[in-house]
Amino acid sequence: MMVAPDGLYYGRLTPEDAVAIARARLAGEVELDHLRGRTCYPMPVQAAEIALRRHLGVTSPGALRLVTRSSAGSANDGGLTTDASFAHGGQAYAVRVLSTHSTPVPLTCRAVRDQVALQHEILAIDEG
C-alpha cells in the first residue's frame, strides 16, 4: 500500500491493517509496524529512516528531514555501507546501514524462481 502525498510504502497488510494505517494517516501519524519506506529515498536510506523513527518513537510524517546521504562499497562485494543524516527537532542524527544480498528466496507469493534481495542491517544510530 502506498500513502500519498507522503510516498510512504506499507507491506504485509491485512484488510484491517490497511484501514488502521489510513486512519492513522488521517490523524497525522505514520504507522511504524508495517512501514517499508518512502518512495523518494533509496532502499538503504528507507531502512535508516524507519530505524530512526522507531528509535525515537517519531510518527509525524514530516518530523524527520534527510540532510545528507553517502554510500561506499557494493552489495555484491561484502556490502554497501550507507550513512544517512537526519534532522529532528533541532538535533542531528546519523544512521549507518549495511546492505548485502540475501540468499535466493521467493520475492513474491507467485514467484516462479528464487531471487536475491537486498537486506539491510542497522549498524549504528548516533546523535549529534
C-alpha positions as CSV (number, residue, x, y, z in Angstrom):
1,M,0.0,0.0,0.0
2,M,1.3,3.5,-0.8
3,V,0.1,6.6,1.0
4,A,0.2,9.9,-0.9
5,P,1.3,12.6,-0.8
6,D,4.0,11.4,1.6
7,G,5.1,8.5,-0.6
8,L,5.1,6.0,2.3
9,Y,5.0,2.3,1.4
10,Y,3.5,-0.3,3.7
11,G,3.6,-4.0,3.3
12,R,2.3,-7.4,4.6
13,L,-1.1,-5.9,5.4
14,T,-4.4,-7.5,6.2
15,P,-7.5,-5.5,5.2
16,E,-7.8,-4.4,8.8
17,D,-4.2,-3.2,8.9
18,A,-4.8,-1.1,5.8
19,V,-7.8,0.6,7.4
20,A,-5.8,1.2,10.6
21,I,-3.0,2.8,8.5
22,A,-5.4,5.0,6.7
23,R,-7.0,6.1,10.0
24,A,-3.5,6.8,11.5
25,R,-2.5,8.9,8.5
26,L,-5.7,10.9,8.6
27,A,-4.9,11.6,12.2
28,G,-1.5,12.8,11.2
29,E,0.5,9.8,12.2
30,V,2.8,7.2,10.5
31,E,2.2,3.6,11.5
32,L,5.6,2.1,12.1
33,D,4.9,-1.7,12.3
34,H,4.2,-2.1,8.6
35,L,6.2,0.8,7.2
36,R,8.5,-0.3,4.4
37,G,9.9,3.1,3.3
38,R,9.5,6.4,1.5
39,T,9.4,6.3,-2.3
40,C,11.8,9.3,-2.7
41,Y,14.7,7.5,-0.9
42,P,17.0,4.6,-2.0
43,M,16.3,1.4,0.0
44,P,19.2,1.8,2.5
45,V,18.0,5.3,3.4
46,Q,14.5,4.0,3.8
47,A,15.8,1.5,6.2
48,A,17.7,4.3,8.1
49,E,14.6,6.4,8.3
50,I,12.5,3.6,9.7
51,A,15.1,2.6,12.2
52,L,15.5,6.2,13.4
53,R,11.7,6.6,13.6
54,R,11.5,3.5,15.8
55,H,14.5,4.6,17.9
56,L,12.9,8.0,18.6
57,G,9.3,6.9,18.5
58,V,8.6,9.6,15.9
59,T,5.3,9.1,14.0
60,S,4.7,12.5,12.4
61,P,5.2,12.2,8.6
62,G,7.4,15.3,8.3
63,A,9.3,15.1,11.6
64,L,12.5,13.8,10.1
65,R,14.4,15.6,7.3
66,L,17.1,13.9,5.4
67,V,20.1,16.2,5.4
68,T,22.8,14.1,3.7
69,R,23.5,10.6,2.5
70,S,26.6,8.8,1.1
71,S,27.4,5.2,0.2
72,A,30.5,3.2,-0.3
73,G,31.2,-0.4,-1.4
74,S,28.9,-2.8,-3.2
75,A,26.1,-5.1,-2.0
76,N,27.8,-7.7,-4.3
77,D,31.2,-7.3,-2.7
78,G,30.9,-7.6,1.1
79,G,28.3,-5.0,1.5
80,L,27.2,-1.4,0.7
81,T,27.6,0.9,3.6
82,T,25.3,3.9,3.6
83,D,25.5,6.8,6.0
84,A,22.3,9.0,6.3
85,S,22.0,12.0,8.5
86,F,18.6,13.4,9.5
87,A,17.4,16.5,11.4
88,H,14.7,16.2,14.0
89,G,13.7,18.9,16.5
90,G,16.9,20.9,16.1
91,Q,19.0,17.8,16.7
92,A,21.1,15.9,14.1
93,Y,21.1,12.1,13.9
94,A,23.4,9.8,11.9
95,V,22.4,6.3,10.8
96,R,24.8,3.8,9.3
97,V,23.3,0.9,7.3
98,L,25.0,-2.2,5.8
99,S,23.2,-3.6,2.7
100,T,24.0,-7.1,1.5
101,H,22.3,-9.6,-0.8
102,S,20.3,-12.4,0.8
103,T,20.4,-16.0,-0.2
104,P,18.0,-16.6,-3.1
105,V,14.4,-16.6,-1.9
106,P,10.9,-16.3,-3.5
107,L,10.3,-12.5,-3.5
108,T,6.5,-12.7,-4.0
109,C,3.8,-15.3,-3.3
110,R,3.6,-16.0,-7.1
111,A,7.4,-16.1,-7.8
112,V,8.3,-19.0,-10.1
113,R,12.0,-18.8,-9.1
114,D,14.1,-17.6,-6.2
115,Q,15.9,-14.3,-6.4
116,V,18.3,-12.4,-4.2
117,A,17.0,-9.4,-2.3
118,L,18.8,-6.6,-0.5
119,Q,18.8,-6.9,3.2
120,H,19.6,-4.0,5.5
121,E,21.3,-4.1,8.9
122,I,21.4,-1.0,11.0
123,L,25.0,-0.7,12.3
124,A,24.6,2.5,14.3
125,I,22.3,5.3,15.3
126,D,24.2,8.3,16.7
127,E,23.1,11.6,18.0
128,G,25.0,14.7,17.0
